[in-house]
Every structure is written in structure tokens, then in C-alpha cells.
């Protein structure tokens, strides 16, 4: 028996979370095969072929897989499932959309958001917005797991030599169709993989003031994030939200500016290596968990910091 | 159309969660409980669709202990027409929940199932997807906008990189994300009116579904605490610490 890892991609490049997911998959101990489903995704298949530790790449190239529609991709994975003791994907919005379906169709209870693999059937995962960590043992024959990428190192992007096998059967449910997508255009690092993240909260007061953080982020080569309060207030789009229901980040340096630090926000960033908080309110929860807390007016401190970097 | 809304009783989102000393679970004794916030959004959306006359009947369902009827009463006060309580004191995992809900769907035949994308206790984010798979209903997860047109539901989804819109052929299961709507508060007259609405009590056995757990919880522990940090007085001191102590810039 082997482990199947679902490769996340945009038909051109592999999403880096898949590299972290592969590390978790390796800890399950079985030979790893990966599935690339998409359209015109030959470049992705080639990149997957040289990932370390991958024995085989299965490629399903068809328009119905273009946008990873849950109904189609889940049916495809189920059709391949007989050979696999483990089916694994990253705990992204794609992985979470698809794998529970696969699990239900295979009468298996999936395990979400795995942060540690203790053995082939025992895992750690956060519950209650990360305020508790549960150790769970799966009683199912087959393990179906989504992996929290920030909890595992990434494998290298080259070094492997896998075989490639095409899958010709098409699983098109035809009950949902892709209409449109509006993806943020990034001129700075992606939030979940950036080494440095600068995040703003309600303390920024208005949308225009995020320009201050942009300058700071540019100086640091950092990604920009935000608290739910800043997103709800319309300062920034939802894909910048860091927190339990937004992005989970764990950069080397996280700078929280004008963020009070609600439990839900802390759940999304408290695994950062170094946390800096800049806030007027020294009693704000974020100040209690920060490694370096600066009590200051952000409108003075942020420009000064940017200038002196 | 008929809408089925699934709701869950969970710890109130404002309550600080504590782990039991024996690490068997989190401590829920005498803790304030409430409707899961994502479920509230699902109820609100159903009520708004009824106000727009897209939906003509709202059936709300919960699976849980007797006390979960409080959350059904809340949903009824918000505007649901009737309620189903599948009563069990056992914790039910997502696959079991999805199978029970499949049983309800088979009886009620709703064109739309609305539910939260996850509950804030288990944080599994699975039940809606599983229900969609088991029923063959189209799947629209993490919804931030719904538009109905001629038997087709355009659902805008919050995905990692931004937003994605899918067209779903009804019937469909939709799971709600935070920005779909802002739930209203329950008014006192509606609470009184809701007392007259019916809650039908059933048991998991009525559906012939095996809800035994498929994973064991071996241990629940508090996350590793971060060591206490320091206050820095100036931007210069902060920069010095980041360069020379933390060595991150």
C-alpha cells in the first residue's frame, strides 16, 4: 500500500504548501505517489516528477479538473483509492473542499489540519481555534488527512525522479461549473510562505493608512496581512486576513501594527518565531504574547521604523 | 424552495477555553454555550432568502444533547418555521453528522441546505462537504455571496488567493463563511412567537446510522505557551533587538 498526495497548483506552478504536505506524507512511512489534476498542466506534472521522495506522478489532464471542482476531483481520487492506505492534501481551501468528500464516499472519517504525525494512525491537530491541541488515533482502515503546511518544513523542489502515468478516465459530475475568479495580484511575497509578515488592524483607522504598512513591508520584503477587524471595516480584501478563519501563518518575524489580538487572530499567527507588536494600548492581548512590545502611536512608530531600516 | 439549515450548539466564542487537568478534553462545565457563529450566519441567510421570497419554508435541524433545543429555539425566533432535534448525548464526528443529515435530507427533500463551514469546537470543516458527497447535491463551500437565477445558484467562495464564483445546479449544499452576512439580533416578541413553533424530537436510531466515533481522542492539551516577551521603549531599541538578539532582520 502507498500514500497518495494531491498536488495543489494553478495549472502552471505547484503551490508551495504541497511541499510541506509531502514532508508530513513521508512521515507516514509508505511510498508516495502524487496526483496532478488540471488542464494543460504538463509543466506541473514535470515539476512534480522531480520532487524528492515521489515514486510516481499520476496526471489527469482534462478541462473538468481546471479549477479543482470538488465534485470532479473527489470522484477522480475515489476512483484511484484502492491502491492507497493514505490520501493526503494540504489544509488549504482546496484541500478542505475536496478531501472530506473523498472521505465520505469512502466511508472514512477524515482528520483535518494535522500539525504532527506521531505514527501511521496517530496525529495532533488544533481544536477550539488552536486553544487546545488534540491527539487523535484514527480507527479507519484508510487515513484521509489534510495537513497544516506551516507545521511542517518544505521538501526541496528538485532531486527526485518519478515515473509519470496518465489517467484517461474522466469524472465530470456536471452539477457545478466554474464562473469566475478574482485573485489578488501579488507584488510582494505570499502571506502563508513569507519570511516576514507585516499585519495591520483596526488601529490603522482607514484604508489609506495601510500605505504606511506597505512601505514598511516593501523595506522588509514582507507580506501584508490584516486582522479580521481591518477586513470587516473594508480597509483591505479578505484574502489578507490572518486568523483562525483566515490564513494561518508562521513566519520568522510577524509585526502586528494596531492589532489588539483577539483570540481568533492569535490562533492564526502565534506560531511565528518572533512577534513584534506596536500598539498604543499596553493592555492589548497582543502585547502579552509579543516577544517585543512597543507601546507607541503607530502613526509615529511605523514611519520611524521604516526610515531607520 | 425549501431550505434546511443545520446548526450546532458549541462553546460561546467569547469564552476562554481551558483544558481539563487530566487532559481528557476541554472543560465545558458551567461554560456559556451558544449557536456556532457560522451556523448563525446560515440561519440569517435562510431568513433573508425567505424575506426575498426565494425560500418559502425554513427547517432547522440540530444533532446534540437535550440542551441543544435552546439553539433550535434561537433559530426559530430568528425566522425558521420548524425544527428537528436528533437527540444524542454522544459526541458525533463529522461523518456521523453527515449521515444523519443525509437521512433528514432524504425525508425533507430541501432544494438548499445551508450550514456553517465549520464549528468552532472541533474545527473540522468537513460536514457540509460530506453531506454534499453523500446526497449528490452540488457543493458550494465557504460562501460569501449567493445569487439565485433560474434554478442555478451562483455562489461566491472565499478561497486562499481571493474569491471564486461557481454556478451550482440545485439542489445544493452551501457552507457559510464570515462575510456572507451579519446576523440580526433576536427580538423578544419573536422569542415569544418561537415558543409556539414545533420541535420534532428524533433519535439517531430513527435513521439507522452508526454514529460511533471513527477516531479516538487520546489526549487534549493546552498549546505550548510562548515565553514572556519584553517591552521596548523606542523604535531604536526595537531595531537593536531584532538585529542583534532575535537576528531576524
Interface residues (C-beta under 8 A of the other chain):
Chain A: X67 X69 X70 X71 X74 X92 X93 X94 X96 X97 X98 X99 X100 X101 X102 X103 X104 X105 X107 X108 X109 X110 X111 X112 X113 X122 X126 X127 X128 X129 X130 X131 X132 X133 X134 X135 X136 X137 X138 X139 X140 X174 X175 X176 X177 X178 X179 X180 X181 X182 X183 X184 X192 X196 X220 X228 X231 X232 X237 X238 X239 X244 X245 X247 X252 X253 X263 X264 X270 X273 X274 X275 X276 X282 X289 X290 X291 X292 X293 X294 X295 X296 X301 X304 X305 X308 X309
Chain B: X11 X13 X16 X17 X19 X26 X93 X94 X95 X98 X120 X121 X122 X123 X124 X125 X126 X127 X129 X130 X131 X132 X133 X134 X136 X137 X138 X139 X140 X141 X142 X144 X154 X157 X158 X159 X160 X161 X162 X163 X164 X165 X166 X167 X168 X169 X177 X178 X179 X213 X214 X215 X216 X217 X218 X219 X220 X221 X222 X223 X226 X229 X230 X231 X232 X233 X234 X235 X236 X238 X239 X241 X242 X246 X248 X249
